Amino acid sequence: MKLAILFLLFLPLCLAKPFYQRGLFDFMLEDEAGSGTPEPERYPLIPTCPFRCQCHLRVVQCSDLGLKEVPKDLPPDTTLLDLQNNKITEIKDGDFKNLKDLHALILVNNKISKISPGAFSPLKKLERLYLSKNNLKELPENMPKSLQELRAHENDIVKLKKSAFSGLNNMIVIELGTNPLKSSGIENGAFLGMKKLSYIRISDTNITSIPKGLPISLTELHLDGNKISKIDADSLSDLPNLAKLGLSYNRIASVENGSLTNVPHLREFHLDNNDLVKVPAGLGEHKYIQVVYLHNNNIAAIGPNDFCPVGYNSKKAAYSGVSLFSNPVQFWEIQPSAFRCIYERSVIQLGNYK
């Protein structure tokens, strides 16, 4: 009986195939002999980081490396790609072909003069595009419709085509300062359809007037350092939500009466370093203006109603800053009633002329 039991125990060992030593990674290979064994499970390869770049938490930093082109084999899960301060001259189709989750692309301070029409097509989730300090003569075509912020100052852009921002209905911020842009180069309808745009800066260019057709959603408009000579009734039309207007360092000699009625919610008005000879017309009747910069102009006199309304309690917001220094006005000739709606002395800044 015992012999029978021992025979049954050793029988499976006798039927087993002999053991052969195999290589360490043989288990990953498919059996070429067709033994019918199932294919082993394959694990995805870990994304590699481009040479000399730094990759961490889906952020790829390749700045200050002297690169002449966009690196290959960028991790497909990248959400922020930093390529600033390199020597890239061209953005080609396919440079970002696998970056479907990219949210921010930084290309500042390169030598980019050409961007292929389909270069940004794969970037369906791109929200921030920084192209400042390059050699672009025009804005790239087919920018992603998901884009919310575009900064392209300090380039060679001379024209904004009618279709420059076509389809970019999610755009909030546009920065185009320090470009050789002229008023004739901004085509009518360039900003058409932009219903969320709230901030535009076109400073230090060659424009001679406030651009037409700006979105009614605009809350901040910065046009400092240009060649604008006047503000008329049409200059600020259709901007009911504008709260901050920067026109410093222009050549503005006059503000036409009625111009400020088109911006009823304006709170901050920068007109310093211009050629004004008097306080802008309509300022006294405006109900919400709180900050007015008028220093470094040619204002020689201040009237009793230049800053305050004729009737009492009609101004809805109190002034928090009024600058009048470096004007030829003699402060002792200003009637005290001229500032009757300004309740704190520190709000007013007067100083000697030159």
C-alpha positions in Angstrom: 0.0 0.0 0.0 2.8 2.4 0.9 4.6 1.6 -2.3 1.4 2.5 -4.3 1.1 5.9 -2.5 4.8 6.8 -3.2 4.3 5.8 -6.9 1.4 8.2 -7.2 3.4 11.1 -5.6 6.4 10.7 -7.9 4.4 10.2 -11.1 4.0 14.0 -11.9 7.7 14.5 -11.4 8.5 11.8 -13.9 6.1 13.3 -16.5 7.5 16.9 -16.1 9.7 18.3 -18.9 13.4 18.9 -18.1 14.4 22.4 -16.9 16.4 24.6 -19.3 18.1 27.8 -18.1 16.8 30.9 -20.0 18.0 34.5 -20.2 16.8 37.1 -17.8 14.5 38.9 -20.3 13.3 35.8 -22.2 9.9 36.0 -20.6 9.2 39.2 -22.6 9.8 37.5 -26.0 7.1 35.8 -28.0 7.6 32.0 -28.4 8.7 31.7 -32.1 8.2 27.9 -32.0 4.4 28.4 -31.9 3.9 26.5 -28.7 0.6 28.2 -28.2 1.6 30.0 -25.0 -0.2 33.4 -24.5 1.8 36.6 -25.3 3.1 38.2 -22.1 1.7 41.5 -21.0 3.6 44.5 -22.4 4.2 47.5 -20.1 4.4 51.1 -21.6 7.8 52.6 -21.8 8.6 55.5 -19.5 8.7 58.8 -21.5 12.2 60.1 -22.0 13.3 63.7 -21.4 15.1 65.5 -24.3 18.9 65.7 -23.9 19.9 68.6 -21.6 16.3 69.5 -20.8 14.7 69.1 -17.4 11.4 67.3 -17.0 9.4 67.2 -13.8 5.6 66.9 -13.2 4.7 67.3 -16.9 6.8 70.5 -17.1 9.6 70.4 -19.7 12.2 73.1 -19.3 14.6 73.6 -22.3 15.5 77.2 -21.8 19.0 78.8 -22.2 20.5 75.8 -24.1 21.4 77.4 -27.4 18.9 75.2 -29.3 18.4 75.9 -33.0 15.2 73.9 -33.3 12.4 72.4 -31.2 13.7 69.2 -29.5 12.4 65.8 -30.7 10.7 63.1 -28.6 9.0 65.5 -26.2 7.0 63.7 -23.5 3.4 63.4 -24.7 1.9 64.3 -21.3 3.7 67.7 -21.2 1.5 70.6 -20.1 4.1 73.4 -20.0 7.0 73.6 -22.4 9.7 76.3 -21.8 11.9 77.0 -24.8 12.8 80.6 -24.1 16.3 82.2 -24.6 17.4 79.9 -27.4 18.3 80.3 -31.1 15.3 78.7 -32.7 14.6 80.4 -36.1 11.6 78.4 -37.3 8.6 76.5 -35.9 7.7 73.7 -38.3 4.7 71.4 -38.8 5.1 68.4 -36.5 7.3 70.1 -33.9 4.4 69.7 -31.4 2.6 66.7 -33.0 2.2 64.6 -29.8 1.5 67.4 -27.3 -2.2 67.2 -27.1 -2.3 68.2 -23.4 0.0 71.2 -23.7 -1.5 74.3 -21.9 1.4 76.8 -22.0 4.1 77.3 -24.7 7.0 79.7 -24.0 9.1 80.8 -27.0 10.3 84.1 -25.7 13.6 85.6 -26.8 14.5 83.3 -29.8 15.1 84.2 -33.4 11.8 82.9 -34.8 10.9 84.5 -38.1 8.7 81.8 -39.6 5.9 79.6 -38.1 4.3 77.0 -40.4 0.5 77.3 -40.8 -0.1 73.9 -39.2 2.5 74.1 -36.4 0.0 74.7 -33.7 -2.8 72.5 -35.0 -2.2 69.6 -32.6 -2.4 71.9 -29.6 -6.1 71.5 -28.8 -5.7 72.6 -25.2 -3.2 75.4 -25.5 -4.2 78.4 -23.4 -1.0 80.5 -23.2 1.3 81.3 -26.1 4.3 83.6 -25.5 6.1 84.7 -28.6 7.7 87.9 -27.4 11.2 89.1 -28.5 11.4 87.3 -31.8 11.5 88.3 -35.5 7.9 87.7 -36.5 6.5 90.0 -39.2 3.0 88.7 -38.7 1.0 86.7 -36.2 0.9 82.9 -36.7 -2.0 81.4 -38.6 -4.4 78.8 -37.2 -3.8 79.5 -33.6 -5.7 77.1 -31.3 -9.3 78.1 -30.5 -8.6 77.3 -26.9 -6.1 80.2 -26.6 -6.7 82.6 -23.8 -3.5 84.6 -23.6 -1.2 85.8 -26.4 1.9 87.8 -25.9 3.9 88.9 -28.9 5.6 92.2 -28.0 9.0 93.2 -29.3 8.7 91.6 -32.8 8.6 93.1 -36.3 4.8 92.9 -36.7 3.6 95.6 -39.1 0.0 94.4 -39.8 -3.0 92.9 -38.1 -5.1 91.2 -40.7 -8.9 91.1 -40.6 -8.6 87.4 -39.8 -5.7 87.7 -37.3 -7.9 86.5 -34.4 -10.6 84.7 -36.3 -12.2 82.0 -34.1 -10.3 82.9 -31.0 -13.5 83.5 -28.9 -11.8 82.4 -25.7 -9.1 85.0 -25.8 -8.8 87.2 -22.7 -5.3 88.9 -23.0 -3.4 90.3 -26.0 0.0 91.9 -25.8 1.4 93.5 -29.0 3.6 96.3 -27.7 6.9 97.4 -29.2 6.1 96.4 -32.8 6.5 98.7 -35.9 2.7 98.7 -36.1 0.8 101.6 -37.7 -2.9 102.5 -37.5 -3.2 101.7 -41.2 -1.9 98.3 -40.5 -4.7 97.4 -38.2 -7.5 96.2 -40.5 -11.1 96.9 -39.6 -12.5 93.7 -38.1 -9.3 92.4 -36.7 -10.9 91.9 -33.3 -14.3 90.7 -34.6 -16.0 88.0 -32.6 -13.8 88.3 -29.5 -16.5 88.3 -26.8 -14.3 87.6 -23.8 -11.3 89.8 -24.5 -10.7 92.1 -21.5 -7.1 93.3 -21.8 -5.2 94.8 -24.8 -1.8 96.4 -24.7 -0.5 98.0 -27.9 2.2 100.3 -26.5 5.4 101.8 -28.0 4.3 101.4 -31.7 3.6 103.9 -34.5 -0.2 104.1 -34.3 -1.7 107.6 -34.5 -5.2 106.9 -33.3 -7.2 104.5 -31.0 -8.0 101.4 -33.0 -11.5 100.9 -34.3 -13.7 97.9 -33.7 -12.4 96.9 -30.3 -14.5 94.3 -28.4 -17.2 95.7 -26.1 -16.0 93.3 -23.4 -12.7 95.2 -23.0 -12.0 96.4 -19.5 -8.3 97.5 -19.9 -6.8 99.3 -22.9 -3.1 100.3 -22.8 -1.9 102.5 -25.7 1.1 104.2 -24.0 4.1 105.5 -26.0 2.4 105.9 -29.3 1.8 108.9 -31.6 -1.9 109.5 -30.8 -2.7 113.3 -31.1 -6.3 113.6 -30.1 -9.3 111.8 -28.6 -12.6 112.4 -30.4 -16.2 111.2 -29.8 -15.7 108.1 -32.0 -12.4 107.1 -30.4 -14.0 105.5 -27.4 -17.3 104.4 -28.8 -18.7 100.9 -28.1 -16.5 100.4 -25.0 -19.1 100.5 -22.2 -17.1 98.2 -19.9 -13.8 100.0 -20.1 -12.4 100.6 -16.6 -8.8 101.5 -17.3 -7.4 103.5 -20.2 -3.6 104.2 -20.6 -2.6 106.9 -23.0 0.6 108.2 -21.4 3.5 109.4 -23.5 1.6 110.3 -26.6 1.0 113.6 -28.4 -2.5 114.2 -27.2 -3.4 117.9 -27.3 -7.2 117.7 -26.9 -10.0 115.5 -25.6 -13.2 116.3 -27.4 -16.2 117.1 -25.3 -18.5 114.0 -25.0 -15.7 111.5 -25.5 -15.8 110.3 -21.9 -19.6 109.7 -22.0 -18.9 106.6 -24.1 -16.9 105.0 -21.3 -19.3 105.5 -18.3 -17.5 102.9 -16.1 -14.0 104.3 -16.6 -12.2 104.5 -13.2 -8.6 105.0 -14.2 -7.4 107.5 -16.9 -3.7 108.0 -17.7 -3.0 111.1 -19.7 0.4 112.1 -18.3 3.3 113.1 -20.6 1.2 114.5 -23.4 0.5 118.0 -24.8 -2.8 118.9 -23.1 -3.4 122.6 -22.4 -6.4 122.0 -20.2 -8.1 119.4 -18.1 -10.0 116.9 -20.4 -13.6 118.0 -21.2 -16.3 116.0 -19.4 -14.1 114.9 -16.6 -16.1 116.8 -14.0 -19.4 115.1 -15.0 -18.0 111.6 -15.0 -19.4 109.7 -12.0 -16.9 106.9 -11.5 -13.4 108.1 -12.4 -11.2 107.7 -9.3 -7.6 108.1 -10.7 -6.5 110.8 -13.2 -2.9 111.2 -14.2 -2.3 114.6 -15.9 1.3 115.4 -14.9 3.9 116.6 -17.4 1.5 118.4 -19.7 0.9 122.1 -20.6 -2.1 122.8 -18.4 -2.0 126.4 -17.4 -5.3 126.8 -15.6 -7.9 124.8 -13.7 -11.6 125.8 -13.7 -14.0 125.4 -10.9 -15.9 122.5 -12.6 -13.0 120.6 -14.3 -12.9 117.8 -11.7 -16.2 118.0 -9.8 -19.8 118.0 -11.0 -21.9 121.1 -10.6 -24.5 119.4 -8.4 -23.6 117.8 -5.1 -23.8 114.0 -4.4 -23.9 113.1 -8.1 -20.4 111.6 -8.1 -20.6 107.9 -7.3 -16.9 107.2 -6.6 -14.5 109.3 -4.7 -11.1 110.3 -6.2 -8.1 108.3 -4.9 -5.4 109.9 -7.1 -5.1 113.2 -9.1 -1.7 114.2 -10.4 -1.1 117.7 -11.7 2.6 118.2 -11.0 5.0 119.5 -13.8 2.3 121.7 -15.4 2.6 125.5 -15.8 -0.5 126.0 -13.6 0.0 128.2 -10.5 -1.4 126.3 -7.6 -2.2 129.5 -5.7 -4.5 130.6 -8.5 -6.7 127.4 -8.2 -10.0 128.1 -6.5 -10.5 125.8 -3.5 -14.0 124.9 -4.8 -12.3 123.2 -7.8 -11.6 120.2 -5.5 -14.8 120.3 -3.6 -15.6 116.6 -4.3 -12.1 115.4 -3.2 -12.3 114.7 0.5 -8.6 114.0 1.3 -5.8 116.4 0.6 -3.3 113.6 0.0 -5.2 112.6 -3.2 -4.1 115.7 -5.0 -0.5 116.0 -6.2 0.7 119.5 -7.2 4.3 120.5 -7.7 6.5 123.2 -9.3 6.6 123.4 -13.0 10.1 122.2 -14.2 
